[in-house]
Amino acid sequence: MDCRVVVEAAVPVYDVETVDEAIRIAISKTGEMLNPDLKYVEISMGARTSPGGEELPPAFIAADEALVALELEMTVFNVEREEHASRIARKEIGQRLENIPLKVLSVDRVDDESVETDGEGDTRAETGPAEADGTLVDYDDLVDDR
C-alpha cells in the first residue's frame, strides 16, 4: 500500500516584520534543511484556525520573531499500515528538521496510478521488505527486482 502523509511543522523565524516575509523565510529555511536528501517533500503554508473557527494567518509574529505553520507532504511506498507510513514520514522529515516540532495531520492511501514523479521520471520514495526500519530508497533501484 502507498500512502500520502501530511505533516505539520512549526518553524521559528527571526527578524521579520510581516506575515508574508515570515512565510517566505520559513519555506526557504525548510527547503534548505530538506534538500537534497528529501527533494520529493512538498512544502506549503499551513492552515490555522481559532477555537471559534475563524481562519488565522499561518504565522504568529511577536517581537520581530515568528512561528510559522507549514505543511510537508510526502508519499511513502509499500507500507503495511497507515501508522507505519506516518512513522516513516516523521522519521525522515524529523531527522533533517532538528528542533522543529512535527505533527502528522493526515495519512491517505494513494492509487498506484496517481503516484507523482519528479521531472527526471523518478518516483518519490519507496520502502520495501528490507527497509522495515523506515529508511527510504529510490524506486528505480527496486523496479528490476520485482
C-alpha angles and dihedrals in degrees: 000000000000121000136194108218124197116199124187117219128193104214119191117218126187135209098019131141106187137041092238091053091048092051093049092049093046093051091047093047092048092047091053092051093049099043137121095007097048102028089142093068112103116219122205140156116280125233119238130186134187120241086261091057097255115144114247130195114265091245132062114203126197127160092353091304125107140197109209125198111220130177118220117196128193138161119234117198134212100009124155098218139014089244089059090052092052092050091050092050093047091048097047095044095038093054090062100036101061117191092007116121115234132196127183108235101180144353116201129180114243128211116236090240094054096055108122126225130205123242092277095056096255119135119230108256139322136198122203136186091278090053097062090133089071101256116146125229134188113271094222090061090059102041095085092048095062 
